[in-house]
Amino acid sequence: MRGRVASVNSMFVGSSNELGAFESGVTAKLMGTVTAVIFGGSMTLLTVGITAFGSPSFRKLDLSKDIEDYEAHN
């Protein structure tokens, strides 16, 4: 079962990289390279801002206890 899960995971990761490269190329062709890079960076920052203000529990999330527990067991 583990091999099948790893196979499906690698298919999704591999195809997402290819789709992302295709999307970046199309955007650069349509908008121009510099504009596409600025647009992509702006959309990334906008997504981070929306997530930060829309989910305050993410900002308060403290994983240090989980990391300590993980390190103690390994």
N, CA, C and O atoms as a Tripos MOL2 file, in Angstrom:
@<TRIPOS>MOLECULE
protein
  296   295    74     0     0
PROTEIN
NO_CHARGES

@<TRIPOS>ATOM
      1 N           0.8230   -1.1910    0.0000 N.3       1 MET1
      2 CA          0.0000    0.0000    0.0000 C.3       1 MET1
      3 C           0.8700    1.2590    0.0000 C.2       1 MET1
      4 O           0.5230    2.2560   -0.6340 O.2       1 MET1
      5 N           2.0010    1.2110    0.7140 N.am      2 ARG2
      6 CA          2.8650    2.3770    0.8040 C.3       2 ARG2
      7 C           3.3850    2.8150   -0.5560 C.2       2 ARG2
      8 O           3.4750    4.0110   -0.8340 O.2       2 ARG2
      9 N           3.7260    1.8590   -1.3980 N.am      3 GLY3
     10 CA          4.2370    2.1690   -2.7270 C.3       3 GLY3
     11 C           3.2070    2.8730   -3.5910 C.2       3 GLY3
     12 O           3.5430    3.7740   -4.3600 O.2       3 GLY3
     13 N           1.9640    2.4660   -3.4640 N.am      4 ARG4
     14 CA          0.9010    3.0980   -4.2430 C.3       4 ARG4
     15 C           0.6840    4.5400   -3.8080 C.2       4 ARG4
     16 O           0.4980    5.4260   -4.6420 O.2       4 ARG4
     17 N           0.7070    4.7680   -2.5100 N.am      5 VAL5
     18 CA          0.5280    6.1230   -1.9940 C.3       5 VAL5
     19 C           1.6910    7.0040   -2.4390 C.2       5 VAL5
     20 O           1.4830    8.1410   -2.8620 O.2       5 VAL5
     21 N           2.9070    6.4870   -2.3460 N.am      6 ALA6
     22 CA          4.0780    7.2560   -2.7770 C.3       6 ALA6
     23 C           4.0140    7.5490   -4.2730 C.2       6 ALA6
     24 O           4.4100    8.6250   -4.7200 O.2       6 ALA6
     25 N           3.5180    6.5960   -5.0340 N.am      7 SER7
     26 CA          3.3930    6.7870   -6.4740 C.3       7 SER7
     27 C           2.4020    7.8980   -6.8090 C.2       7 SER7
     28 O           2.6940    8.7670   -7.6310 O.2       7 SER7
     29 N           1.2490    7.8690   -6.1830 N.am      8 VAL8
     30 CA          0.2410    8.9020   -6.4210 C.3       8 VAL8
     31 C           0.7730   10.2630   -5.9680 C.2       8 VAL8
     32 O           0.5710   11.2680   -6.6480 O.2       8 VAL8
     33 N           1.4450   10.2920   -4.8290 N.am      9 ASN9
     34 CA          2.0200   11.5370   -4.3290 C.3       9 ASN9
     35 C           3.0320   12.0960   -5.3240 C.2       9 ASN9
     36 O           3.0100   13.2940   -5.6100 O.2       9 ASN9
     37 N           3.9050   11.2700   -5.8490 N.am     10 SER10
     38 CA          4.9120   11.7650   -6.7820 C.3      10 SER10
     39 C           4.2790   12.2290   -8.0920 C.2      10 SER10
     40 O           4.7730   13.1640   -8.7220 O.2      10 SER10
     41 N           3.1960   11.5860   -8.5040 N.am     11 MET11
     42 CA          2.4950   12.0320   -9.7120 C.3      11 MET11
     43 C           1.9250   13.4420   -9.5170 C.2      11 MET11
     44 O           2.0460   14.2930  -10.3980 O.2      11 MET11
     45 N           1.3000   13.6820   -8.3530 N.am     12 PHE12
     46 CA          0.7250   14.9960   -8.1010 C.3      12 PHE12
     47 C           1.8130   16.0610   -7.9770 C.2      12 PHE12
     48 O           1.6700   17.1550   -8.5240 O.2      12 PHE12
     49 N           2.8890   15.7580   -7.2710 N.am     13 VAL13
     50 CA          3.9720   16.7330   -7.1090 C.3      13 VAL13
     51 C           4.6130   17.0290   -8.4530 C.2      13 VAL13
     52 O           4.8460   18.1920   -8.7820 O.2      13 VAL13
     53 N           4.9030   15.9970   -9.2340 N.am     14 GLY14
     54 CA          5.5170   16.1900  -10.5400 C.3      14 GLY14
     55 C           4.6340   16.9670  -11.4960 C.2      14 GLY14
     56 O           5.1120   17.8510  -12.2070 O.2      14 GLY14
     57 N           3.3600   16.6480  -11.5190 N.am     15 SER15
     58 CA          2.4610   17.3450  -12.4460 C.3      15 SER15
     59 C           2.1870   18.7730  -11.9960 C.2      15 SER15
     60 O           1.9700   19.6480  -12.8340 O.2      15 SER15
     61 N           2.1920   19.0270  -10.6800 N.am     16 SER16
     62 CA          1.9520   20.4000  -10.2240 C.3      16 SER16
     63 C           3.1160   21.2950  -10.6400 C.2      16 SER16
     64 O           2.9080   22.4580  -10.9870 O.2      16 SER16
     65 N           4.3310   20.7670  -10.6100 N.am     17 ASN17
     66 CA          5.4790   21.5600  -11.0610 C.3      17 ASN17
     67 C           5.3630   21.8760  -12.5480 C.2      17 ASN17
     68 O           5.6260   23.0030  -12.9660 O.2      17 ASN17
     69 N           4.9760   20.8960  -13.3360 N.am     18 GLU18
     70 CA          4.8250   21.1100  -14.7760 C.3      18 GLU18
     71 C           3.6990   22.0990  -15.0760 C.2      18 GLU18
     72 O           3.8540   22.9720  -15.9290 O.2      18 GLU18
     73 N           2.5810   21.9690  -14.3890 N.am     19 LEU19
     74 CA          1.4680   22.9010  -14.5990 C.3      19 LEU19
     75 C           1.8470   24.3200  -14.1740 C.2      19 LEU19
     76 O           1.4590   25.2920  -14.8210 O.2      19 LEU19
     77 N           2.6000   24.4300  -13.0910 N.am     20 GLY20
     78 CA          3.0530   25.7430  -12.6430 C.3      20 GLY20
     79 C           3.9910   26.3910  -13.6490 C.2      20 GLY20
     80 O           3.8990   27.5930  -13.9000 O.2      20 GLY20
     81 N           4.8900   25.6070  -14.2250 N.am     21 ALA21
     82 CA          5.7980   26.1380  -15.2410 C.3      21 ALA21
     83 C           5.0240   26.5750  -16.4790 C.2      21 ALA21
     84 O           5.3260   27.6130  -17.0680 O.2      21 ALA21
     85 N           4.0300   25.7870  -16.8720 N.am     22 PHE22
     86 CA          3.1920   26.1480  -18.0200 C.3      22 PHE22
     87 C           2.4430   27.4470  -17.7560 C.2      22 PHE22
     88 O           2.4080   28.3370  -18.6050 O.2      22 PHE22
     89 N           1.8450   27.5490  -16.5750 N.am     23 GLU23
     90 CA          1.0920   28.7540  -16.2060 C.3      23 GLU23
     91 C           2.0020   29.9750  -16.1980 C.2      23 GLU23
     92 O           1.6090   31.0430  -16.6670 O.2      23 GLU23
     93 N           3.2070   29.8270  -15.6720 N.am     24 SER24
     94 CA          4.1440   30.9500  -15.6390 C.3      24 SER24
     95 C           4.5380   31.3720  -17.0490 C.2      24 SER24
     96 O           4.6380   32.5650  -17.3380 O.2      24 SER24
     97 N           4.7600   30.4100  -17.9150 N.am     25 GLY25
     98 CA          5.1170   30.7220  -19.2940 C.3      25 GLY25
     99 C           4.0060   31.4320  -20.0360 C.2      25 GLY25
    100 O           4.2570   32.4010  -20.7520 O.2      25 GLY25
    101 N           2.7810   30.9630  -19.8740 N.am     26 VAL26
    102 CA          1.6360   31.6000  -20.5330 C.3      26 VAL26
    103 C           1.4410   33.0200  -20.0070 C.2      26 VAL26
    104 O           1.1990   33.9470  -20.7790 O.2      26 VAL26
    105 N           1.5480   33.1830  -18.6920 N.am     27 THR27
    106 CA          1.3880   34.5090  -18.1040 C.3      27 THR27
    107 C           2.4740   35.4580  -18.6010 C.2      27 THR27
    108 O           2.1890   36.6100  -18.9270 O.2      27 THR27
    109 N           3.7070   34.9850  -18.6590 N.am     28 ALA28
    110 CA          4.7980   35.8250  -19.1570 C.3      28 ALA28
    111 C           4.5900   36.1930  -20.6210 C.2      28 ALA28
    112 O           4.8920   37.3150  -21.0290 O.2      28 ALA28
    113 N           4.0810   35.2640  -21.4050 N.am     29 LYS29
    114 CA          3.8180   35.5440  -22.8190 C.3      29 LYS29
    115 C           2.7180   36.5940  -22.9830 C.2      29 LYS29
    116 O           2.8110   37.4740  -23.8380 O.2      29 LYS29
    117 N           1.6730   36.4920  -22.1510 N.am     30 LEU30
    118 CA          0.5460   37.4130  -22.2730 C.3      30 LEU30
    119 C           0.8220   38.7920  -21.6710 C.2      30 LEU30
    120 O           0.4050   39.8070  -22.2290 O.2      30 LEU30
    121 N           1.5170   38.8320  -20.5440 N.am     31 MET31
    122 CA          1.7130   40.0880  -19.8180 C.3      31 MET31
    123 C           3.0960   40.6970  -20.0170 C.2      31 MET31
    124 O           3.2840   41.8940  -19.8030 O.2      31 MET31
    125 N           4.0380   39.9000  -20.4140 N.am     32 GLY32
    126 CA          5.4330   40.3410  -20.4200 C.3      32 GLY32
    127 C           6.1110   39.7750  -19.1780 C.2      32 GLY32
    128 O           5.4680   39.5610  -18.1500 O.2      32 GLY32
    129 N           7.3910   39.5390  -19.2800 N.am     33 THR33
    130 CA          8.1070   38.8500  -18.2090 C.3      33 THR33
    131 C           8.0900   39.6310  -16.8950 C.2      33 THR33
    132 O           7.7180   39.0880  -15.8550 O.2      33 THR33
    133 N           8.4860   40.8890  -16.9370 N.am     34 VAL34
    134 CA          8.5830   41.6800  -15.7060 C.3      34 VAL34
    135 C           7.2030   41.8560  -15.0710 C.2      34 VAL34
    136 O           7.0590   41.7230  -13.8550 O.2      34 VAL34
    137 N           6.2050   42.1490  -15.8740 N.am     35 THR35
    138 CA          4.8490   42.3260  -15.3470 C.3      35 THR35
    139 C           4.3300   41.0330  -14.7290 C.2      35 THR35
    140 O           3.6680   41.0630  -13.6920 O.2      35 THR35
    141 N           4.6280   39.8950  -15.3630 N.am     36 ALA36
    142 CA          4.1760   38.6100  -14.8270 C.3      36 ALA36
    143 C           4.8330   38.3130  -13.4860 C.2      36 ALA36
    144 O           4.1800   37.7960  -12.5780 O.2      36 ALA36
    145 N           6.1190   38.6350  -13.3510 N.am     37 VAL37
    146 CA          6.8090   38.4010  -12.0770 C.3      37 VAL37
    147 C           6.2440   39.2990  -10.9920 C.2      37 VAL37
    148 O           6.0150   38.8460   -9.8700 O.2      37 VAL37
    149 N           6.0180   40.5540  -11.3080 N.am     38 ILE38
    150 CA          5.4430   41.4860  -10.3270 C.3      38 ILE38
    151 C           4.0200   41.0580   -9.9570 C.2      38 ILE38
    152 O           3.6400   41.0970   -8.7860 O.2      38 ILE38
    153 N           3.2440   40.6530  -10.9490 N.am     39 PHE39
    154 CA          1.8800   40.1860  -10.6920 C.3      39 PHE39
    155 C           1.8870   38.9470   -9.7990 C.2      39 PHE39
    156 O           1.1110   38.8650   -8.8470 O.2      39 PHE39
    157 N           2.7530   37.9870  -10.0980 N.am     40 GLY40
    158 CA          2.8230   36.7590   -9.2930 C.3      40 GLY40
    159 C           3.2410   37.0380   -7.8540 C.2      40 GLY40
    160 O           2.6760   36.4660   -6.9220 O.2      40 GLY40
    161 N           4.2270   37.9140   -7.6690 N.am     41 GLY41
    162 CA          4.6420   38.2790   -6.3120 C.3      41 GLY41
    163 C           3.5480   38.9990   -5.5570 C.2      41 GLY41
    164 O           3.3420   38.7630   -4.3670 O.2      41 GLY41
    165 N           2.8460   39.8780   -6.2530 N.am     42 SER42
    166 CA          1.7410   40.6130   -5.6220 C.3      42 SER42
    167 C           0.6190   39.6680   -5.2020 C.2      42 SER42
    168 O           0.0610   39.8090   -4.1150 O.2      42 SER42
    169 N           0.2940   38.7180   -6.0530 N.am     43 MET43
    170 CA         -0.7620   37.7600   -5.7160 C.3      43 MET43
    171 C          -0.3470   36.8730   -4.5360 C.2      43 MET43
    172 O          -1.1800   36.5050   -3.7080 O.2      43 MET43
    173 N           0.9360   36.5360   -4.4670 N.am     44 THR44
    174 CA          1.4290   35.7510   -3.3330 C.3      44 THR44
    175 C           1.2760   36.5400   -2.0380 C.2      44 THR44
    176 O           0.7740   36.0150   -1.0440 O.2      44 THR44
    177 N           1.7050   37.7960   -2.0460 N.am     45 LEU45
    178 CA          1.5800   38.6300   -0.8450 C.3      45 LEU45
    179 C           0.1190   38.8630   -0.4750 C.2      45 LEU45
    180 O          -0.2250   38.8870    0.7070 O.2      45 LEU45
    181 N          -0.7360   39.0330   -1.4680 N.am     46 LEU46
    182 CA         -2.1640   39.1990   -1.2100 C.3      46 LEU46
    183 C          -2.7530   37.9460   -0.5600 C.2      46 LEU46
    184 O          -3.5460   38.0410    0.3770 O.2      46 LEU46
    185 N          -2.3670   36.7860   -1.0570 N.am     47 THR47
    186 CA         -2.8500   35.5230   -0.4830 C.3      47 THR47
    187 C          -2.3910   35.3660    0.9590 C.2      47 THR47
    188 O          -3.1670   34.9460    1.8180 O.2      47 THR47
    189 N          -1.1330   35.7010    1.2290 N.am     48 VAL48
    190 CA         -0.6170   35.6190    2.6000 C.3      48 VAL48
    191 C          -1.3670   36.5850    3.5090 C.2      48 VAL48
    192 O          -1.7240   36.2320    4.6330 O.2      48 VAL48
    193 N          -1.6090   37.8130    3.0220 N.am     49 GLY49
    194 CA         -2.3350   38.7970    3.8250 C.3      49 GLY49
    195 C          -3.7550   38.3700    4.1300 C.2      49 GLY49
    196 O          -4.2220   38.5060    5.2610 O.2      49 GLY49
    197 N          -4.4410   37.8540    3.1270 N.am     50 ILE50
    198 CA         -5.8230   37.3980    3.3310 C.3      50 ILE50
    199 C          -5.8620   36.2400    4.3250 C.2      50 ILE50
    200 O          -6.7350   36.1850    5.1910 O.2      50 ILE50
    201 N          -4.9120   35.3170    4.1940 N.am     51 THR51
    202 CA         -4.8660   34.1820    5.1170 C.3      51 THR51
    203 C          -4.5500   34.6490    6.5320 C.2      51 THR51
    204 O          -5.1470   34.1660    7.4940 O.2      51 THR51
    205 N          -3.6130   35.5870    6.6640 N.am     52 ALA52
    206 CA         -3.2190   36.0680    7.9960 C.3      52 ALA52
    207 C          -4.3720   36.7760    8.6990 C.2      52 ALA52
    208 O          -4.5920   36.5680    9.8930 O.2      52 ALA52
    209 N          -5.1010   37.6020    7.9740 N.am     53 PHE53
    210 CA         -6.2030   38.3290    8.6040 C.3      53 PHE53
    211 C          -7.4870   37.5220    8.6640 C.2      53 PHE53
    212 O          -8.3250   37.7610    9.5330 O.2      53 PHE53
    213 N          -7.6530   36.5780    7.7620 N.am     54 GLY54
    214 CA         -8.8590   35.7610    7.7510 C.3      54 GLY54
    215 C          -8.8300   34.6050    8.7300 C.2      54 GLY54
    216 O          -9.8800   34.1000    9.1270 O.2      54 GLY54
    217 N          -7.6280   34.1790    9.1270 N.am     55 SER55
    218 CA         -7.4810   33.0590   10.0630 C.3      55 SER55
    219 C          -6.5070   33.4410   11.1760 C.2      55 SER55
    220 O          -5.3450   33.0350   11.1420 O.2      55 SER55
    221 N          -6.9570   34.2030   12.1450 N.am     56 PRO56
    222 CA         -6.0450   34.6200   13.2120 C.3      56 PRO56
    223 C          -5.4920   33.4470   14.0130 C.2      56 PRO56
    224 O          -4.4540   33.5740   14.6630 O.2      56 PRO56
    225 N          -6.1800   32.3050   13.9700 N.am     57 SER57
    226 CA         -5.6510   31.1460   14.7010 C.3      57 SER57
    227 C          -4.3320   30.6620   14.1050 C.2      57 SER57
    228 O          -3.5170   30.0840   14.8240 O.2      57 SER57
    229 N          -4.1020   30.8830   12.8130 N.am     58 PHE58
    230 CA         -2.8150   30.5290   12.2090 C.3      58 PHE58
    231 C          -1.6950   31.3910   12.7670 C.2      58 PHE58
    232 O          -0.5870   30.9020   12.9870 O.2      58 PHE58
    233 N          -1.9740   32.6690   12.9990 N.am     59 ARG59
    234 CA         -0.9480   33.5540   13.5450 C.3      59 ARG59
    235 C          -0.5920   33.1840   14.9680 C.2      59 ARG59
    236 O           0.5430   33.3990   15.3940 O.2      59 ARG59
    237 N          -1.5430   32.6300   15.7180 N.am     60 LYS60
    238 CA         -1.3130   32.2860   17.1140 C.3      60 LYS60
    239 C          -0.8070   30.8520   17.2880 C.2      60 LYS60
    240 O          -0.5220   30.4280   18.4080 O.2      60 LYS60
    241 N          -0.6960   30.1180   16.2050 N.am     61 LEU61
    242 CA         -0.2950   28.7160   16.2710 C.3      61 LEU61
    243 C           1.1320   28.5910   16.7780 C.2      61 LEU61
    244 O           2.0400   29.2270   16.2440 O.2      61 LEU61
    245 N           1.3320   27.7770   17.8020 N.am     62 ASP62
    246 CA          2.6580   27.5630   18.3830 C.3      62 ASP62
    247 C           3.0030   26.0840   18.2710 C.2      62 ASP62
    248 O           2.4000   25.2440   18.9400 O.2      62 ASP62
    249 N           3.9550   25.7800   17.4400 N.am     63 LEU63
    250 CA          4.3450   24.3880   17.2190 C.3      63 LEU63
    251 C           5.5790   23.9930   18.0140 C.2      63 LEU63
    252 O           6.0770   22.8780   17.8550 O.2      63 LEU63
    253 N           6.0800   24.8710   18.8600 N.am     64 SER64
    254 CA          7.3140   24.5580   19.5810 C.3      64 SER64
    255 C           7.1440   23.3330   20.4760 C.2      64 SER64
    256 O           8.0750   22.5390   20.6040 O.2      64 SER64
    257 N           5.9900   23.1630   21.0910 N.am     65 LYS65
    258 CA          5.7360   21.9790   21.9380 C.3      65 LYS65
    259 C           5.7500   20.7210   21.0840 C.2      65 LYS65
    260 O           6.3280   19.7110   21.4850 O.2      65 LYS65
    261 N           5.1260   20.7640   19.9160 N.am     66 ASP66
    262 CA          5.1140   19.6050   19.0260 C.3      66 ASP66
    263 C           6.5200   19.2750   18.5420 C.2      66 ASP66
    264 O           6.8730   18.1010   18.4290 O.2      66 ASP66
    265 N           7.3180   20.2810   18.2590 N.am     67 ILE67
    266 CA          8.6880   20.0530   17.8050 C.3      67 ILE67
    267 C           9.5140   19.4250   18.9220 C.2      67 ILE67
    268 O          10.2990   18.5090   18.6760 O.2      67 ILE67
    269 N           9.3410   19.9120   20.1390 N.am     68 GLU68
    270 CA         10.0520   19.3310   21.2810 C.3      68 GLU68
    271 C           9.6590   17.8790   21.4880 C.2      68 GLU68
    272 O          10.5260   17.0420   21.7450 O.2      68 GLU68
    273 N           8.3800   17.5580   21.3840 N.am     69 ASP69
    274 CA          7.9250   16.1750   21.5140 C.3      69 ASP69
    275 C           8.4990   15.3000   20.4140 C.2      69 ASP69
    276 O           8.9070   14.1670   20.6720 O.2      69 ASP69
    277 N           8.5360   15.8070   19.2000 N.am     70 TYR70
    278 CA          9.0780   15.0590   18.0830 C.3      70 TYR70
    279 C          10.5600   14.7830   18.2830 C.2      70 TYR70
    280 O          11.0150   13.6600   18.0620 O.2      70 TYR70
    281 N          11.3170   15.7920   18.6990 N.am     71 GLU71
    282 CA         12.7480   15.6200   18.9160 C.3      71 GLU71
    283 C          13.0280   14.6800   20.0710 C.2      71 GLU71
    284 O          14.0130   13.9420   20.0460 O.2      71 GLU71
    285 N          12.1750   14.6970   21.0820 N.am     72 ALA72
    286 CA         12.3700   13.8100   22.2400 C.3      72 ALA72
    287 C          12.1770   12.3390   21.8550 C.2      72 ALA72
    288 O          12.8050   11.4600   22.4450 O.2      72 ALA72
    289 N          11.3250   12.0710   20.8850 N.am     73 HIS73
    290 CA         11.0410   10.7020   20.4910 C.3      73 HIS73
    291 C          11.9490   10.2000   19.3860 C.2      73 HIS73
    292 O          11.9160    9.0120   19.0660 O.2      73 HIS73
    293 N          12.7580   11.0640   18.7950 N.am     74 ASN74
    294 CA         13.6520   10.6440   17.6980 C.3      74 ASN74
    295 C          15.0870   10.8300   18.0450 C.2      74 ASN74
    296 O          15.9620   10.5260   17.2340 O.2      74 ASN74
@<TRIPOS>BOND
     1     1     2 1
     2     2     3 1
     3     3     4 2
     4     3     5 am
     5     5     6 1
     6     6     7 1
     7     7     8 2
     8     7     9 am
     9     9    10 1
    10    10    11 1
    11    11    12 2
    12    11    13 am
    13    13    14 1
    14    14    15 1
    15    15    16 2
    16    15    17 am
    17    17    18 1
    18    18    19 1
    19    19    20 2
    20    19    21 am
    21    21    22 1
    22    22    23 1
    23    23    24 2
    24    23    25 am
    25    25    26 1
    26    26    27 1
    27    27    28 2
    28    27    29 am
    29    29    30 1
    30    30    31 1
    31    31    32 2
    32    31    33 am
    33    33    34 1
    34    34    35 1
    35    35    36 2
    36    35    37 am
    37    37    38 1
    38    38    39 1
    39    39    40 2
    40    39    41 am
    41    41    42 1
    42    42    43 1
    43    43    44 2
    44    43    45 am
    45    45    46 1
    46    46    47 1
    47    47    48 2
    48    47    49 am
    49    49    50 1
    50    50    51 1
    51    51    52 2
    52    51    53 am
    53    53    54 1
    54    54    55 1
    55    55    56 2
    56    55    57 am
    57    57    58 1
    58    58    59 1
    59    59    60 2
    60    59    61 am
    61    61    62 1
    62    62    63 1
    63    63    64 2
    64    63    65 am
    65    65    66 1
    66    66    67 1
    67    67    68 2
    68    67    69 am
    69    69    70 1
    70    70    71 1
    71    71    72 2
    72    71    73 am
    73    73    74 1
    74    74    75 1
    75    75    76 2
    76    75    77 am
    77    77    78 1
    78    78    79 1
    79    79    80 2
    80    79    81 am
    81    81    82 1
    82    82    83 1
    83    83    84 2
    84    83    85 am
    85    85    86 1
    86    86    87 1
    87    87    88 2
    88    87    89 am
    89    89    90 1
    90    90    91 1
    91    91    92 2
    92    91    93 am
    93    93    94 1
    94    94    95 1
    95    95    96 2
    96    95    97 am
    97    97    98 1
    98    98    99 1
    99    99   100 2
   100    99   101 am
   101   101   102 1
   102   102   103 1
   103   103   104 2
   104   103   105 am
   105   105   106 1
   106   106   107 1
   107   107   108 2
   108   107   109 am
   109   109   110 1
   110   110   111 1
   111   111   112 2
   112   111   113 am
   113   113   114 1
   114   114   115 1
   115   115   116 2
   116   115   117 am
   117   117   118 1
   118   118   119 1
   119   119   120 2
   120   119   121 am
   121   121   122 1
   122   122   123 1
   123   123   124 2
   124   123   125 am
   125   125   126 1
   126   126   127 1
   127   127   128 2
   128   127   129 am
   129   129   130 1
   130   130   131 1
   131   131   132 2
   132   131   133 am
   133   133   134 1
   134   134   135 1
   135   135   136 2
   136   135   137 am
   137   137   138 1
   138   138   139 1
   139   139   140 2
   140   139   141 am
   141   141   142 1
   142   142   143 1
   143   143   144 2
   144   143   145 am
   145   145   146 1
   146   146   147 1
   147   147   148 2
   148   147   149 am
   149   149   150 1
   150   150   151 1
   151   151   152 2
   152   151   153 am
   153   153   154 1
   154   154   155 1
   155   155   156 2
   156   155   157 am
   157   157   158 1
   158   158   159 1
   159   159   160 2
   160   159   161 am
   161   161   162 1
   162   162   163 1
   163   163   164 2
   164   163   165 am
   165   165   166 1
   166   166   167 1
   167   167   168 2
   168   167   169 am
   169   169   170 1
   170   170   171 1
   171   171   172 2
   172   171   173 am
   173   173   174 1
   174   174   175 1
   175   175   176 2
   176   175   177 am
   177   177   178 1
   178   178   179 1
   179   179   180 2
   180   179   181 am
   181   181   182 1
   182   182   183 1
   183   183   184 2
   184   183   185 am
   185   185   186 1
   186   186   187 1
   187   187   188 2
   188   187   189 am
   189   189   190 1
   190   190   191 1
   191   191   192 2
   192   191   193 am
   193   193   194 1
   194   194   195 1
   195   195   196 2
   196   195   197 am
   197   197   198 1
   198   198   199 1
   199   199   200 2
   200   199   201 am
   201   201   202 1
   202   202   203 1
   203   203   204 2
   204   203   205 am
   205   205   206 1
   206   206   207 1
   207   207   208 2
   208   207   209 am
   209   209   210 1
   210   210   211 1
   211   211   212 2
   212   211   213 am
   213   213   214 1
   214   214   215 1
   215   215   216 2
   216   215   217 am
   217   217   218 1
   218   218   219 1
   219   219   220 2
   220   219   221 am
   221   221   222 1
   222   222   223 1
   223   223   224 2
   224   223   225 am
   225   225   226 1
   226   226   227 1
   227   227   228 2
   228   227   229 am
   229   229   230 1
   230   230   231 1
   231   231   232 2
   232   231   233 am
   233   233   234 1
   234   234   235 1
   235   235   236 2
   236   235   237 am
   237   237   238 1
   238   238   239 1
   239   239   240 2
   240   239   241 am
   241   241   242 1
   242   242   243 1
   243   243   244 2
   244   243   245 am
   245   245   246 1
   246   246   247 1
   247   247   248 2
   248   247   249 am
   249   249   250 1
   250   250   251 1
   251   251   252 2
   252   251   253 am
   253   253   254 1
   254   254   255 1
   255   255   256 2
   256   255   257 am
   257   257   258 1
   258   258   259 1
   259   259   260 2
   260   259   261 am
   261   261   262 1
   262   262   263 1
   263   263   264 2
   264   263   265 am
   265   265   266 1
   266   266   267 1
   267   267   268 2
   268   267   269 am
   269   269   270 1
   270   270   271 1
   271   271   272 2
   272   271   273 am
   273   273   274 1
   274   274   275 1
   275   275   276 2
   276   275   277 am
   277   277   278 1
   278   278   279 1
   279   279   280 2
   280   279   281 am
   281   281   282 1
   282   282   283 1
   283   283   284 2
   284   283   285 am
   285   285   286 1
   286   286   287 1
   287   287   288 2
   288   287   289 am
   289   289   290 1
   290   290   291 1
   291   291   292 2
   292   291   293 am
   293   293   294 1
   294   294   295 1
   295   295   296 2
@<TRIPOS>SUBSTRUCTURE
     1 MET1         2 RESIDUE 1 A MET
     2 ARG2         6 RESIDUE 1 A ARG
     3 GLY3        10 RESIDUE 1 A GLY
     4 ARG4        14 RESIDUE 1 A ARG
     5 VAL5        18 RESIDUE 1 A VAL
     6 ALA6        22 RESIDUE 1 A ALA
     7 SER7        26 RESIDUE 1 A SER
     8 VAL8        30 RESIDUE 1 A VAL
     9 ASN9        34 RESIDUE 1 A ASN
    10 SER10       38 RESIDUE 1 A SER
    11 MET11       42 RESIDUE 1 A MET
    12 PHE12       46 RESIDUE 1 A PHE
    13 VAL13       50 RESIDUE 1 A VAL
    14 GLY14       54 RESIDUE 1 A GLY
    15 SER15       58 RESIDUE 1 A SER
    16 SER16       62 RESIDUE 1 A SER
    17 ASN17       66 RESIDUE 1 A ASN
    18 GLU18       70 RESIDUE 1 A GLU
    19 LEU19       74 RESIDUE 1 A LEU
    20 GLY20       78 RESIDUE 1 A GLY
    21 ALA21       82 RESIDUE 1 A ALA
    22 PHE22       86 RESIDUE 1 A PHE
    23 GLU23       90 RESIDUE 1 A GLU
    24 SER24       94 RESIDUE 1 A SER
    25 GLY25       98 RESIDUE 1 A GLY
    26 VAL26      102 RESIDUE 1 A VAL
    27 THR27      106 RESIDUE 1 A THR
    28 ALA28      110 RESIDUE 1 A ALA
    29 LYS29      114 RESIDUE 1 A LYS
    30 LEU30      118 RESIDUE 1 A LEU
    31 MET31      122 RESIDUE 1 A MET
    32 GLY32      126 RESIDUE 1 A GLY
    33 THR33      130 RESIDUE 1 A THR
    34 VAL34      134 RESIDUE 1 A VAL
    35 THR35      138 RESIDUE 1 A THR
    36 ALA36      142 RESIDUE 1 A ALA
    37 VAL37      146 RESIDUE 1 A VAL
    38 ILE38      150 RESIDUE 1 A ILE
    39 PHE39      154 RESIDUE 1 A PHE
    40 GLY40      158 RESIDUE 1 A GLY
    41 GLY41      162 RESIDUE 1 A GLY
    42 SER42      166 RESIDUE 1 A SER
    43 MET43      170 RESIDUE 1 A MET
    44 THR44      174 RESIDUE 1 A THR
    45 LEU45      178 RESIDUE 1 A LEU
    46 LEU46      182 RESIDUE 1 A LEU
    47 THR47      186 RESIDUE 1 A THR
    48 VAL48      190 RESIDUE 1 A VAL
    49 GLY49      194 RESIDUE 1 A GLY
    50 ILE50      198 RESIDUE 1 A ILE
    51 THR51      202 RESIDUE 1 A THR
    52 ALA52      206 RESIDUE 1 A ALA
    53 PHE53      210 RESIDUE 1 A PHE
    54 GLY54      214 RESIDUE 1 A GLY
    55 SER55      218 RESIDUE 1 A SER
    56 PRO56      222 RESIDUE 1 A PRO
    57 SER57      226 RESIDUE 1 A SER
    58 PHE58      230 RESIDUE 1 A PHE
    59 ARG59      234 RESIDUE 1 A ARG
    60 LYS60      238 RESIDUE 1 A LYS
    61 LEU61      242 RESIDUE 1 A LEU
    62 ASP62      246 RESIDUE 1 A ASP
    63 LEU63      250 RESIDUE 1 A LEU
    64 SER64      254 RESIDUE 1 A SER
    65 LYS65      258 RESIDUE 1 A LYS
    66 ASP66      262 RESIDUE 1 A ASP
    67 ILE67      266 RESIDUE 1 A ILE
    68 GLU68      270 RESIDUE 1 A GLU
    69 ASP69      274 RESIDUE 1 A ASP
    70 TYR70      278 RESIDUE 1 A TYR
    71 GLU71      282 RESIDUE 1 A GLU
    72 ALA72      286 RESIDUE 1 A ALA
    73 HIS73      290 RESIDUE 1 A HIS
    74 ASN74      294 RESIDUE 1 A ASN
